[in-house]
């Protein structure tokens, strides 16, 4: 899945008989174990709020370019109405970024020309 620069339109890659195409995802609550970022940062809700778009667990951001960098910024829910300060994670150029998404994740911002998938 990915989201367009408008921040609202979610796309899903579909298999059309071996021909892969992007299609608009009409689900009101998109959830995927694989996301693509390509330019604008992608902001997703975690399991610390209702209707998560990304699940907790170990994740890997793989750069699409040999010198590309994958970055993530996580905010976790500390309690009712309380959030942690943002925690920034940044990979090395051309190397995968491995990190854990906690079950209390409030939001995560993913950036870079990267494929993100749950390990």
DSSP file (Angstrom, degrees, kcal/mol; ACC not computed):
  #  RESIDUE AA STRUCTURE BP1 BP2  ACC     N-H-->O    O-->H-N    N-H-->O    O-->H-N    TCO  KAPPA ALPHA  PHI   PSI    X-CA   Y-CA   Z-CA
    1    1 A X              0   0    0      0, 0.0    35,-2.4     0, 0.0     2,-0.3   0.000 360.0 360.0 360.0 158.5    0.0    0.0    0.0
    2    2 A X  E     -A   11   0A   0      9,-2.0     9,-3.0    33,-0.2     2,-0.4  -0.947 360.0-129.9-152.4 170.1    0.9    3.6   -0.4
    3    3 A X  E     -A   10   0A   0     33,-0.5     7,-0.2    -2,-0.3    37,-0.1  -0.989  23.9-120.8-128.7 138.3   -0.8    7.0    0.1
    4    4 A X    >   -     0   0    0      5,-2.8     3,-2.4    -2,-0.4     5,-0.1  -0.214  36.9 -96.7 -71.3 166.7   -0.8    9.8   -2.5
    5    5 A X  T 3  S+     0   0    0      1,-0.3    -1,-0.1     2,-0.1    36,-0.1   0.684 118.2  74.7 -59.6 -19.4    0.6   13.3   -1.7
    6    6 A X  T 3  S-     0   0    0      3,-0.1    -1,-0.3     1,-0.1    -2,-0.0   0.643 101.1-132.4 -69.1 -11.5   -2.9   14.4   -0.8
    7    7 A X  S <  S+     0   0    0     -3,-2.4    -2,-0.1     2,-0.2    -1,-0.1   0.460  90.8  65.5  77.5   0.8   -2.6   12.4    2.4
    8    8 A X  S    S+     0   0    0      1,-0.1     2,-0.6    -4,-0.1    -1,-0.1   0.693  72.7  84.4-123.2 -34.9   -6.0   10.8    1.9
    9    9 A X        -     0   0    0     -5,-0.1    -5,-2.8    15,-0.0     2,-0.4  -0.656  59.5-163.2 -83.2 116.8   -6.0    8.6   -1.2
   10   10 A X  E     -A    3   0A   0     -2,-0.6    15,-3.1    15,-0.4     2,-0.3  -0.834   3.1-161.6-100.7 135.0   -4.6    5.1   -0.3
   11   11 A X  E     -AB   2  24A   0     -9,-3.0    -9,-2.0    -2,-0.4     2,-0.4  -0.871   3.7-160.5-115.3 149.5   -3.5    2.8   -3.1
   12   12 A X  E     - B   0  23A   0     11,-2.8    11,-2.2    -2,-0.3     2,-0.5  -0.985  22.9-121.8-127.5 140.0   -3.0   -0.9   -3.1
   13   13 A X  E     - B   0  22A   0     -2,-0.4     2,-0.3     9,-0.2     9,-0.2  -0.702  35.5-167.3 -81.9 124.5   -0.9   -2.9   -5.6
   14   14 A X  E     - B   0  21A   0      7,-3.5     7,-2.4    -2,-0.5     2,-0.7  -0.857  21.7-126.5-117.5 150.0   -3.1   -5.6   -7.2
   15   15 A X  E     - B   0  20A   0     -2,-0.3     2,-0.8     5,-0.2     5,-0.2  -0.852  20.3-173.7 -95.6 113.3   -2.3   -8.6   -9.4
   16   16 A X  S    S-     0   0    0      3,-2.5     3,-0.5    -2,-0.7    -1,-0.1  -0.612  77.0 -52.2-104.1  68.2   -4.2   -8.5  -12.6
   17   17 A X  S    S-     0   0    0     -2,-0.8    -1,-0.1     1,-0.2     3,-0.1   0.913 118.7 -35.4  65.6  43.9   -3.2  -11.9  -14.0
   18   18 A X  S    S+     0   0    0      1,-0.2     2,-0.7     0, 0.0    -1,-0.2   0.328 120.9 106.1  90.7  -6.7    0.5  -11.3  -13.5
   19   19 A X        -     0   0    0     -3,-0.5    -3,-2.5     2,-0.0     2,-0.4  -0.925  63.3-148.1-106.3 110.7    0.3   -7.6  -14.4
   20   20 A X  E     +B   15   0A   0     -2,-0.7     2,-0.3    -5,-0.2    -5,-0.2  -0.641  23.8 169.8 -86.9 132.4    0.6   -5.6  -11.2
   21   21 A X  E     -B   14   0A   0     -7,-2.4    -7,-3.5    -2,-0.4     2,-0.4  -0.967  34.7-113.6-139.7 153.4   -1.3   -2.3  -11.0
   22   22 A X  E     -B   13   0A   0     -2,-0.3     2,-0.3    -9,-0.2    -9,-0.2  -0.714  36.0-179.4 -85.4 136.7   -2.1    0.4   -8.4
   23   23 A X  E     -B   12   0A   0    -11,-2.2   -11,-2.8    -2,-0.4     2,-0.2  -0.975  35.3 -98.8-134.6 149.6   -5.8    0.7   -7.5
   24   24 A X  E     -B   11   0A   0     -2,-0.3     2,-0.6   -13,-0.2   -13,-0.3  -0.503  34.5-136.5 -67.2 130.1   -7.6    3.0   -5.1
   25   25 A X        -     0   0    0    -15,-3.1   -15,-0.4    -2,-0.2     5,-0.1  -0.811  16.8-170.2 -89.6 121.2   -8.2    1.2   -1.8
   26   26 A X        +     0   0    0     -2,-0.6    -1,-0.1   -17,-0.1     2,-0.1   0.398  43.4 123.0 -95.6   2.7  -11.8    2.0   -0.7
   27   27 A X        -     0   0    0      1,-0.2     3,-0.5   -17,-0.1   -17,-0.1  -0.423  60.5-141.5 -63.2 134.8  -11.5    0.5    2.8
   28   28 A X  S    S+     0   0    0      1,-0.3     2,-0.3    -2,-0.1    -1,-0.2   0.759  98.2  35.9 -69.5 -21.0  -12.3    3.1    5.5
   29   29 A X  S    S-     0   0    0      2,-0.1    -1,-0.3    24,-0.0     2,-0.1  -0.691  82.9-160.9-132.4  79.5   -9.4    1.7    7.7
   30   30 A X        +     0   0    0     -3,-0.5     2,-0.4    -2,-0.3    -2,-0.0  -0.373  13.0 177.7 -65.4 137.3   -6.5    0.5    5.5
   31   31 A X        +     0   0    0     -2,-0.1     2,-0.3     3,-0.0    23,-0.2  -0.993   4.8 164.9-141.3 130.2   -4.2   -1.9    7.2
   32   32 A X        -     0   0    0     21,-1.4    23,-0.4    -2,-0.4     3,-0.1  -0.988  41.8-144.9-146.9 154.6   -1.1   -3.5    5.6
   33   33 A X  S    S+     0   0    0     -2,-0.3    85,-2.5     1,-0.2     2,-0.3   0.343  95.8  49.5 -94.7   2.7    2.0   -5.4    6.5
   34   34 A X  E     +C  117   0B   0     83,-0.2     2,-0.3     2,-0.0    83,-0.2  -0.973  64.7 174.9-146.5 129.0    3.8   -3.7    3.6
   35   35 A X  E     -C  116   0B   0     81,-2.7    81,-3.4    -2,-0.3     2,-0.4  -0.927  17.3-145.8-130.3 154.8    3.9    0.1    2.7
   36   36 A X  E     -C  115   0B   0    -35,-2.4   -33,-0.5    -2,-0.3     2,-0.4  -0.983   8.3-168.5-121.9 130.9    5.7    2.1    0.1
   37   37 A X  E     +C  114   0B   0     77,-2.8    77,-1.2    -2,-0.4     4,-0.1  -0.954  14.8 163.4-114.5 142.3    7.1    5.6    0.5
   38   38 A X  S    S-     0   0    0      2,-0.4    75,-0.2    -2,-0.4     3,-0.1   0.440  70.1 -32.5-137.4  -5.2    8.2    7.5   -2.6
   39   39 A X  S    S+     0   0    0      1,-0.7    73,-0.4    73,-0.3     3,-0.1  -0.210 113.6  62.2-179.1 -81.5    8.5   11.2   -1.8
   40   40 A X  S    S-     0   0    0    -37,-0.1    -1,-0.7     1,-0.1    -2,-0.4  -0.395  91.6-100.0 -68.2 148.2    6.1   12.7    0.7
   41   41 A X        -     0   0    0     -3,-0.1     2,-0.6    -4,-0.1    70,-0.2  -0.376  33.2-133.5 -67.2 148.9    6.3   11.4    4.2
   42   42 A X  E     -F  110   0C   0     68,-3.0    68,-2.9    -3,-0.1     2,-0.5  -0.922  14.7-159.3-109.1 120.5    3.6    8.8    5.1
   43   43 A X  E     +F  109   0C   0     -2,-0.6     2,-0.3    66,-0.2    66,-0.2  -0.890  15.9 179.3-103.9 124.1    1.9    9.2    8.4
   44   44 A X  E     -F  108   0C   0     64,-2.9    64,-2.1    -2,-0.5     2,-0.3  -0.909  26.2-123.0-125.0 150.5    0.2    6.1    9.8
   45   45 A X  E     -F  107   0C   0     -2,-0.3     8,-3.0    62,-0.2     9,-1.4  -0.720  28.1-153.0 -89.1 141.1   -1.8    5.3   13.0
   46   46 A X    >   -     0   0    0     60,-2.0     3,-1.3    -2,-0.3     9,-0.1  -0.324  37.2 -83.5-102.2-171.4   -0.5    2.5   15.3
   47   47 A X  T 3  S+     0   0    0     55,-0.3    59,-0.2     1,-0.3    56,-0.1   0.504 113.6  80.7 -75.2  -4.5   -2.3    0.2   17.7
   48   48 A X  T 3  S+     0   0    0     57,-3.3    -1,-0.3    54,-0.2     2,-0.3   0.506 100.5  39.3 -77.8  -2.8   -2.2    2.8   20.5
   49   49 A X  S <  S-     0   0    0     -3,-1.3     3,-0.3    56,-0.4     2,-0.0  -0.851 102.5 -78.8-134.5 170.8   -5.2    4.4   18.8
   50   50 A X  S    S+     0   0    0     -2,-0.3    -2,-0.1     1,-0.2    -1,-0.0  -0.355 106.5  18.6 -69.9 154.1   -8.4    3.1   17.2
   51   51 A X  S    S-     0   0    0      1,-0.1    -1,-0.2    -4,-0.1    -6,-0.2   0.933  83.5-155.5  53.9  60.5   -8.3    1.8   13.6
   52   52 A X        -     0   0    0     -3,-0.3    -6,-0.2     1,-0.1    -1,-0.1  -0.263  19.0-164.5 -65.0 151.9   -4.5    1.2   13.2
   53   53 A X  S    S+     0   0    0     -8,-3.0   -21,-1.4     1,-0.3     2,-0.4   0.482  79.5  39.6-109.3 -11.0   -2.9    1.3    9.8
   54   54 A X  S    S-     0   0    0     -9,-1.4    -1,-0.3   -23,-0.2    -7,-0.2  -0.998  78.6-138.0-140.9 136.5    0.3   -0.4   10.9
   55   55 A X        -     0   0    0    -23,-0.4    46,-0.1    -2,-0.4    48,-0.1  -0.587  26.5-100.2 -96.3 156.6    0.7   -3.3   13.4
   56   56 A X  S    S+     0   0    0     -2,-0.2     2,-0.3    47,-0.1    46,-0.2  -0.243  72.8  77.7 -68.8 161.5    3.2   -3.7   16.1
   57   57 A X  E    S-D  101   0B   0     44,-2.5    44,-3.2     2,-0.0     2,-0.4  -0.793  86.4 -31.5 131.9-173.1    6.3   -5.9   15.7
   58   58 A X  E     -D  100   0B   0     -2,-0.3    61,-3.2    42,-0.2     2,-0.3  -0.653  60.5-174.0 -82.5 133.1    9.6   -5.9   13.9
   59   59 A X  E     -DE  99 118B   0     40,-3.2    40,-2.3    -2,-0.4     2,-0.4  -0.892  13.8-154.5-127.3 155.0    9.7   -3.8   10.7
   60   60 A X  E     -DE  98 117B   0     57,-2.3    57,-2.4    -2,-0.3     2,-0.6  -0.999   3.7-156.6-131.7 130.4   12.3   -3.3    8.0
   61   61 A X  E     -DE  97 116B   0     36,-2.8    36,-2.6    -2,-0.4     2,-0.6  -0.944  14.6-164.6-104.0 117.7   12.6   -0.2    5.7
   62   62 A X  E     - E   0 115B   0     53,-3.2    53,-2.4    -2,-0.6    34,-0.1  -0.902  16.8-129.8-106.3 118.6   14.4   -1.1    2.5
   63   63 A X  E     - E   0 114B   0     -2,-0.6    51,-0.3    51,-0.2     7,-0.1  -0.405   4.4-150.2 -66.5 140.8   15.7    1.7    0.3
   64   64 A X  S    S+     0   0    0     49,-3.2     2,-0.3    -2,-0.1    -1,-0.1   0.700  82.5  60.1 -80.7 -21.7   14.8    1.5   -3.3
   65   65 A X  S >  S-     0   0    0     48,-0.5     3,-1.1     1,-0.1    29,-0.2  -0.790  88.8-122.3-107.2 150.9   18.0    3.3   -4.3
   66   66 A X  T 3  S+     0   0    0     -2,-0.3    -1,-0.1     1,-0.3    -3,-0.1   0.747 116.7  32.4 -66.3 -20.7   21.5    2.1   -3.6
   67   67 A X  T 3  S+     0   0    0     27,-0.1    -1,-0.3    26,-0.1    28,-0.1   0.251  94.6 127.2-113.1   9.7   22.2    5.4   -1.7
   68   68 A X    <   -     0   0    0     -3,-1.1    26,-3.3    25,-0.2     2,-0.4  -0.252  47.7-145.3 -68.4 155.4   18.7    5.9   -0.4
   69   69 A X        -     0   0    0     24,-0.2     2,-0.4    25,-0.1    44,-0.2  -0.987   2.5-152.3-125.9 130.8   17.9    6.5    3.3
   70   70 A X        -     0   0    0     -2,-0.4    21,-2.8    25,-0.4     2,-0.3  -0.863  18.3-176.1-100.8 134.5   14.8    5.3    5.1
   71   71 A X  E     -HG  90 111C   0     40,-2.3    40,-2.4    -2,-0.4     2,-0.3  -0.963   8.0-173.4-132.4 148.9   13.7    7.3    8.2
   72   72 A X  E     -HG  89 110C   0     17,-2.5    17,-3.2    -2,-0.3     2,-0.4  -0.992   9.4-162.3-139.8 146.4   10.9    6.8   10.7
   73   73 A X  E     -HG  88 109C   0     36,-1.7    36,-2.0    -2,-0.3     2,-0.4  -0.968  16.7-165.0-131.2 116.3    9.6    9.0   13.5
   74   74 A X  E     -HG  87 108C   0     13,-2.6    13,-2.7    -2,-0.4     2,-0.4  -0.806  12.6-172.9-107.1 141.0    7.5    7.3   16.2
   75   75 A X  E     - G   0 107C   0     32,-2.5    31,-3.0    -2,-0.4    32,-1.7  -0.998  15.6-159.0-126.7 126.9    5.2    8.7   18.9
   76   76 A X  E     - G   0 105C   0     -2,-0.4     8,-2.6     9,-0.3     2,-0.5  -0.733  21.9-111.8-106.5 156.0    3.8    6.3   21.4
   77   77 A X  E     -I   83   0D   0     27,-3.4     6,-0.2    -2,-0.3     3,-0.1  -0.739  27.7-178.1 -83.0 125.6    0.7    6.6   23.7
   78   78 A X  E     -     0   0D   0      4,-2.6     2,-0.3    -2,-0.5     5,-0.2   0.650  63.9 -47.4 -96.6 -20.1    1.8    7.0   27.3
   79   79 A X  E >  S-I   82   0D   0      3,-1.2     3,-2.6     0, 0.0    -1,-0.4  -0.940  96.0 -24.4 168.1 179.8   -1.7    7.1   28.7
   80   80 A X  T 3  S-     0   0    0      1,-0.3     3,-0.1    -2,-0.3    -3,-0.0  -0.302 133.3  -8.3 -55.0 118.3   -5.1    8.8   28.1
   81   81 A X  T 3  S+     0   0    0      1,-0.2     2,-0.4    -2,-0.1    -1,-0.3   0.556 112.0 114.0  72.2   8.5   -4.3   12.1   26.4
   82   82 A X  E <   -I   79   0D   0     -3,-2.6    -4,-2.6     0, 0.0    -3,-1.2  -0.948  41.0-177.2-119.1 131.6   -0.5   11.6   26.9
   83   83 A X  E     -I   77   0D   0     -2,-0.4    -6,-0.2    -6,-0.2     2,-0.1  -0.905  24.7-118.8-122.8 151.7    2.0   11.1   24.1
   84   84 A X        -     0   0    0     -8,-2.6     3,-0.1    -2,-0.3     2,-0.1  -0.396  41.4 -92.7 -76.6 162.1    5.8   10.5   24.1
   85   85 A X        -     0   0    0      1,-0.1    -9,-0.3    -2,-0.1    -1,-0.1  -0.440  60.9 -82.3 -65.5 154.3    8.2   12.9   22.5
   86   86 A X        -     0   0    0    -11,-0.1     2,-0.6    -2,-0.1   -11,-0.2  -0.339  39.7-149.0 -61.0 138.4    9.0   11.8   18.9
   87   87 A X  E     -H   74   0C   0    -13,-2.7   -13,-2.6    -3,-0.1     2,-0.4  -0.955  13.8-151.8-110.5 115.8   11.6    9.1   18.5
   88   88 A X  E     -H   73   0C   0     -2,-0.6     2,-0.4   -15,-0.2   -15,-0.2  -0.724  12.9-174.3 -95.2 136.4   13.6    9.5   15.3
   89   89 A X  E     -H   72   0C   0    -17,-3.2   -17,-2.5    -2,-0.4     2,-0.4  -0.986   3.2-177.8-126.8 136.9   15.2    6.6   13.5
   90   90 A X  E     -H   71   0C   0     -2,-0.4   -19,-0.2   -19,-0.2     2,-0.1  -0.988  14.4-143.3-141.5 128.8   17.4    6.9   10.4
   91   91 A X        -     0   0    0    -21,-2.8     2,-0.2    -2,-0.4     6,-0.1  -0.297  28.7 -99.6 -81.2 170.2   19.1    4.2    8.4
   92   92 A X    >   -     0   0    0      4,-0.3     3,-2.3     1,-0.1   -22,-0.2  -0.615  56.7 -78.2 -84.3 150.4   22.5    4.4    6.7
   93   93 A X  T 3  S+     0   0    0      1,-0.3   -24,-0.2    -2,-0.2   -25,-0.2  -0.262 116.4   0.7 -53.1 126.6   22.6    5.2    3.0
   94   94 A X  T 3  S+     0   0    0    -26,-3.3     2,-0.3     1,-0.2    -1,-0.3   0.439 111.0 108.5  76.6   0.1   21.7    2.1    1.0
   95   95 A X  S <  S-     0   0    0     -3,-2.3   -25,-0.4   -27,-0.4    -1,-0.2  -0.838  74.0-105.2-112.5 146.9   21.1   -0.1    4.1
   96   96 A X        -     0   0    0     -2,-0.3     2,-0.6   -34,-0.1    -4,-0.3  -0.347  26.2-134.0 -65.2 147.7   17.9   -1.4    5.5
   97   97 A X  E     -D   61   0B   0    -36,-2.6   -36,-2.8    -6,-0.1     2,-0.4  -0.931  21.9-166.2-103.5 115.9   16.5    0.3    8.6
   98   98 A X  E     +D   60   0B   0     -2,-0.6     2,-0.3   -38,-0.2   -38,-0.2  -0.883  22.0 145.0-105.0 133.8   15.4   -2.4   11.2
   99   99 A X  E     -D   59   0B   0    -40,-2.3   -40,-3.2    -2,-0.4     2,-0.4  -0.970  43.0-109.0-158.6 168.3   13.2   -1.3   14.1
  100  100 A X  E     -D   58   0B   0     -2,-0.3     2,-0.7   -42,-0.2   -42,-0.2  -0.901  15.2-150.6-109.8 135.0   10.4   -2.3   16.4
  101  101 A X  E     -D   57   0B   0    -44,-3.2   -44,-2.5    -2,-0.4     2,-0.1  -0.920  25.1-140.3 -99.1 114.5    6.9   -0.8   16.3
  102  102 A X    >   -     0   0    0     -2,-0.7     3,-1.8   -46,-0.2   -55,-0.3  -0.360  17.8-117.0 -75.9 156.9    5.5   -1.0   19.9
  103  103 A X  T 3  S+     0   0    0      1,-0.3    -1,-0.1   -56,-0.1   -47,-0.1   0.662 115.2  59.6 -65.2 -14.6    1.9   -2.0   20.6
  104  104 A X  T 3  S+     0   0    0    -56,-0.1   -27,-3.4   -57,-0.1    -1,-0.3   0.223  74.7 142.4 -96.7  13.8    1.4    1.5   22.1
  105  105 A X  E <   - G   0  76C   0     -3,-1.8   -57,-3.3   -29,-0.2   -56,-0.4  -0.342  26.8-178.7 -60.1 129.0    2.4    3.3   18.9
  106  106 A X  E     -     0   0C   0    -31,-3.0   -60,-2.0     1,-0.4     2,-0.3   0.894  66.1 -13.7 -89.5 -61.2    0.2    6.4   18.4
  107  107 A X  E     -FG  45  75C   0    -32,-1.7   -32,-2.5   -62,-0.2    -1,-0.4  -0.971  55.1-163.0-140.5 157.7    1.6    7.6   15.0
  108  108 A X  E     -FG  44  74C   0    -64,-2.1   -64,-2.9    -2,-0.3     2,-0.5  -0.996   7.7-154.4-139.1 139.3    4.6    6.9   12.8
  109  109 A X  E     -FG  43  73C   0    -36,-2.0   -36,-1.7    -2,-0.4     2,-0.4  -0.971  14.0-166.3-114.1 120.4    5.9    9.0   10.0
  110  110 A X  E     +FG  42  72C   0    -68,-2.9   -68,-3.0    -2,-0.5     2,-0.3  -0.862  11.9 172.8-106.6 139.0    7.8    7.0    7.3
  111  111 A X  E     + G   0  71C   0    -40,-2.4   -40,-2.3    -2,-0.4     2,-0.1  -0.972  27.9  61.8-146.5 161.6   10.0    8.8    4.7
  112  112 A X  S    S-     0   0    0    -73,-0.4     2,-1.7    -2,-0.3   -73,-0.3  -0.294  93.2 -66.5 108.2 163.6   12.5    8.0    2.0
  113  113 A X  S    S+     0   0    0    -44,-0.2   -49,-3.2   -75,-0.2   -48,-0.5  -0.664  91.0 136.5 -84.5  84.4   12.1    6.1   -1.3
  114  114 A X  E     -CE  37  63B   0     -2,-1.7   -77,-2.8   -77,-1.2     2,-0.5  -0.920  59.0-133.1-139.8 153.6   11.6    2.8    0.6
  115  115 A X  E     -CE  36  62B   0    -53,-2.4   -53,-3.2    -2,-0.3     2,-0.5  -0.952  28.5-160.4-103.5 126.1    9.6   -0.4    0.9
  116  116 A X  E     +CE  35  61B   0    -81,-3.4   -81,-2.7    -2,-0.5     2,-0.4  -0.921  16.1 169.4-110.3 128.7    8.5   -1.0    4.5
  117  117 A X  E     -CE  34  60B   0    -57,-2.4   -57,-2.3    -2,-0.5     2,-0.3  -0.997  37.6-111.3-144.0 149.8    7.5   -4.5    5.6
  118  118 A X  E       E   0  59B   0    -85,-2.5   -59,-0.3    -2,-0.4   -85,-0.1  -0.589 360.0 360.0 -74.8 130.6    6.7   -6.3    8.8
  119  119 A X              0   0    0    -61,-3.2   -60,-0.1    -2,-0.3    -1,-0.1   0.471 360.0 360.0 -73.8 360.0    9.4   -8.9    9.5
